[in-house]
Amino acid sequence: MSTQKVHIVWYKRDLRIKDHGPLHKAAESGLPVLPLYIVEPTLINAPTFNPAHWTFIRQCLIELRENLAKLGQQLVVRTGDAVQVLSLLAAEYDVEQIWAHEETTDLRSFMRDDAVRDWAKTQSIPFDEMPKNGVVRGLSLERRDAWKSIRQDRMHKPPWHTPEALKPVVGIAPGHIPDHDELKLARNQRELQPAGESEAEKMLQGFLLWRGSKFIQEEAIHLKAPAASSRVSPHLAYGTLSIRTAVQEVRKQLKNFKHMPPQEKRQRGKLWVGSLRLFETRLLLRDEHMQQTEWNPSLEIAHEMSGFDGLRPYGNEGWPMALREAWETGRTGFPLVDASMRFLNHSGWLNYRLRAMVVSFAAQNLWLDWRGIAPHLAQSFTDFEPALHYVQLQQLSGTTLNRGIRWFDPVDEAKRHDPQGEFIRRWLPELAGVSKTYIFQPEHMSIADQNRFGCIIGRDYPAPIVNYQETTAKAKTQLQAIRSPQVKAFDSGLELPSG
Ligand SMILES: Cc1cc2nc3c(=O)[nH]c(=O)nc-3n(C[C@H](O)[C@H](O)[C@H](O)COP(=O)(O)OP(=O)(O)OC[C@H]3O[C@@H](n4cnc5c(N)ncnc54)[C@H](O)[C@@H]3O)c2cc1C
């Protein structure tokens, strides 16, 4: 063992140097700093993982390595199980302390962090995990006011100062950042948004200063949403942007606006303030959902309302494979659902409303259990954030204790947010020639119209895979029968037997 004392900064989903508490604290020690990223086989092999995620993460790691090198010690990359990697480093160096952020992600990571905590204890190495957002460990959301006040306090605090220099670890091999071939991953085929800390900053500032001026009006319009939305989600998910930075920057813009001369205010437009406020609210919602998962990590695998167990088929028995496949590939015969799924498969992103609509359709109309659709969506979203994902899926499936369930009729949604059917035509080329009259329900075309518009239903584009009205009515009845007694019991503090 080398006698070199080091502080390890263990990077996970916080791939940045700015506003990074663990990096700041390690540098403050005055000892050599070993910034570490572990390529974990359990992450790469998870059913929620997609090669596109690695494309994004790898780009982040490359930039992080460059940024840390400028400070004096480049990123060290190792592949393997976290405890094994840390044990090897502890055998090589005198590890005085390990720093990391608290993680609220999936059960796999909760267990991994538990194992590292146990190992560090047996080695008598202090392992300090610092909060990285508004999530408060050990606090239930039932104490909402207490939670909100702690979060508010954190969002007000100045960001952690980036160290001016890091004392290097003498003689350490930096390790290679593996590519897709080395990890035996298929090459990513998606058109992804750029990754890395500098891109995160550009994305945020571009949104706050000009792109987001009509966010409040355009974020639900299918063709405009990709440009009008902030698109910071993958950066928040992989931590190339800290949520505190996002909150403080939006507040700064709101404050600036108040003091702007009238002419400049006019230039920014009437919707500007509302758009910025909406963005700030979304950031709060993000932390709130994450707090829900932090308190109840089993939301990833189990219904929040136990009465839903067994309602929808799940597992091998009775699993409606054909319905799921049609939904995943955009072949359900519901143009907005299909266009959304194909756009998602191409880009790795959807706005909130379309995410909610495709999930609501899968859960209520195709009657698919959310656990069966979660992996496909997780793989599809570049911004996959387990702590948000499962809460959303359960809410839309009606299996949480939330008061109401939201319903999204794909035809109404299309008419409202894509009245000319442009989004649908863009992503469903087989419907490109169909007139506005039939674009939302092409199955209503006569045979003569099908020939005229060059789209034969059942050959070029499927007929609706289910009857929307009938499946909606059936879902409402079945959900209500289970939800009413459970919600009532929850409200009055009674415990209901599960099953
Ligand atoms: C079924 C379903 C699954 C989802 N899974 C994810 C996921 O895995 N990862 C993820 O980041 N978001 C998820 N969301 C939330 C939301 O749809 C995305 O955050 C948003 O579309 C990302 O685009 P944006 O960054 O341009 O968001 P903006 O609308 O610009 O919002 C800014 C930020 O606020 C947060 N946010 C926005 N909407 C919500 C919301 N409804 N709930 C909680 N936080 C929100 C996100 O961090 C987002 O980046 C999911 C939503 C649904 C309905």
PDBQT file of the ligand as one rigid body, heavy atoms in Angstrom, charges set to zero:
ROOT
HETATM    1  C1  LIG A 501     -44.796   8.805 -17.594  1.00  0.00    +0.000 C 
HETATM    2  C2  LIG A 501     -43.781   9.888 -17.357  1.00  0.00    +0.000 A 
HETATM    3  C3  LIG A 501     -42.462   9.548 -17.140  1.00  0.00    +0.000 A 
HETATM    4  C4  LIG A 501     -41.512  10.539 -16.903  1.00  0.00    +0.000 A 
HETATM    5  N1  LIG A 501     -40.219  10.161 -16.721  1.00  0.00    +0.000 NA
HETATM    6  C5  LIG A 501     -39.276  11.100 -16.539  1.00  0.00    +0.000 A 
HETATM    7  C6  LIG A 501     -37.897  10.730 -16.401  1.00  0.00    +0.000 A 
HETATM    8  O1  LIG A 501     -37.545   9.546 -16.421  1.00  0.00    +0.000 OA
HETATM    9  N2  LIG A 501     -36.983  11.726 -16.248  1.00  0.00    +0.000 N 
HETATM   10  C7  LIG A 501     -37.347  13.046 -16.214  1.00  0.00    +0.000 A 
HETATM   11  O2  LIG A 501     -36.479  13.909 -16.091  1.00  0.00    +0.000 OA
HETATM   12  N3  LIG A 501     -38.642  13.416 -16.315  1.00  0.00    +0.000 NA
HETATM   13  C8  LIG A 501     -39.611  12.501 -16.482  1.00  0.00    +0.000 A 
HETATM   14  N4  LIG A 501     -40.924  12.897 -16.616  1.00  0.00    +0.000 N 
HETATM   15  C9  LIG A 501     -41.298  14.314 -16.356  1.00  0.00    +0.000 C 
HETATM   16  C10 LIG A 501     -41.309  15.265 -17.574  1.00  0.00    +0.000 C 
HETATM   17  O3  LIG A 501     -42.127  14.771 -18.589  1.00  0.00    +0.000 OA
HETATM   18  C11 LIG A 501     -39.916  15.535 -18.128  1.00  0.00    +0.000 C 
HETATM   19  O4  LIG A 501     -39.076  15.960 -17.073  1.00  0.00    +0.000 OA
HETATM   20  C12 LIG A 501     -39.894  16.650 -19.173  1.00  0.00    +0.000 C 
HETATM   21  O5  LIG A 501     -40.712  16.292 -20.251  1.00  0.00    +0.000 OA
HETATM   22  C13 LIG A 501     -38.459  16.872 -19.623  1.00  0.00    +0.000 C 
HETATM   23  O6  LIG A 501     -38.365  17.894 -20.566  1.00  0.00    +0.000 OA
HETATM   24  P1  LIG A 501     -37.785  19.344 -20.175  1.00  0.00    +0.000 P 
HETATM   25  O7  LIG A 501     -36.485  19.228 -19.487  1.00  0.00    +0.000 OA
HETATM   26  O8  LIG A 501     -37.814  20.175 -21.416  1.00  0.00    +0.000 OA
HETATM   27  O9  LIG A 501     -38.878  19.812 -19.130  1.00  0.00    +0.000 OA
HETATM   28  P2  LIG A 501     -39.496  21.230 -18.740  1.00  0.00    +0.000 P 
HETATM   29  O10 LIG A 501     -40.949  21.150 -18.982  1.00  0.00    +0.000 OA
HETATM   30  O11 LIG A 501     -38.743  22.334 -19.335  1.00  0.00    +0.000 OA
HETATM   31  O12 LIG A 501     -39.323  21.245 -17.144  1.00  0.00    +0.000 OA
HETATM   32  C14 LIG A 501     -38.087  21.545 -16.497  1.00  0.00    +0.000 C 
HETATM   33  C15 LIG A 501     -37.686  20.426 -15.566  1.00  0.00    +0.000 C 
HETATM   34  O13 LIG A 501     -38.679  20.240 -14.561  1.00  0.00    +0.000 OA
HETATM   35  C16 LIG A 501     -38.820  18.857 -14.241  1.00  0.00    +0.000 C 
HETATM   36  N5  LIG A 501     -40.165  18.413 -14.613  1.00  0.00    +0.000 N 
HETATM   37  C17 LIG A 501     -40.901  18.782 -15.678  1.00  0.00    +0.000 A 
HETATM   38  N6  LIG A 501     -42.119  18.207 -15.652  1.00  0.00    +0.000 NA
HETATM   39  C18 LIG A 501     -42.148  17.452 -14.546  1.00  0.00    +0.000 A 
HETATM   40  C19 LIG A 501     -43.133  16.609 -13.954  1.00  0.00    +0.000 A 
HETATM   41  N7  LIG A 501     -44.341  16.463 -14.485  1.00  0.00    +0.000 N 
HETATM   42  N8  LIG A 501     -42.831  15.978 -12.812  1.00  0.00    +0.000 NA
HETATM   43  C20 LIG A 501     -41.622  16.132 -12.226  1.00  0.00    +0.000 A 
HETATM   44  N9  LIG A 501     -40.644  16.913 -12.728  1.00  0.00    +0.000 NA
HETATM   45  C21 LIG A 501     -40.900  17.567 -13.873  1.00  0.00    +0.000 A 
HETATM   46  C22 LIG A 501     -37.787  18.111 -15.076  1.00  0.00    +0.000 C 
HETATM   47  O14 LIG A 501     -36.624  17.937 -14.331  1.00  0.00    +0.000 OA
HETATM   48  C23 LIG A 501     -37.535  19.064 -16.236  1.00  0.00    +0.000 C 
HETATM   49  O15 LIG A 501     -36.251  18.911 -16.797  1.00  0.00    +0.000 OA
HETATM   50  C24 LIG A 501     -41.905  11.912 -16.864  1.00  0.00    +0.000 A 
HETATM   51  C25 LIG A 501     -43.234  12.248 -17.086  1.00  0.00    +0.000 A 
HETATM   52  C26 LIG A 501     -44.169  11.250 -17.334  1.00  0.00    +0.000 A 
HETATM   53  C27 LIG A 501     -45.592  11.633 -17.579  1.00  0.00    +0.000 C 
ENDROOT
TORSDOF 0
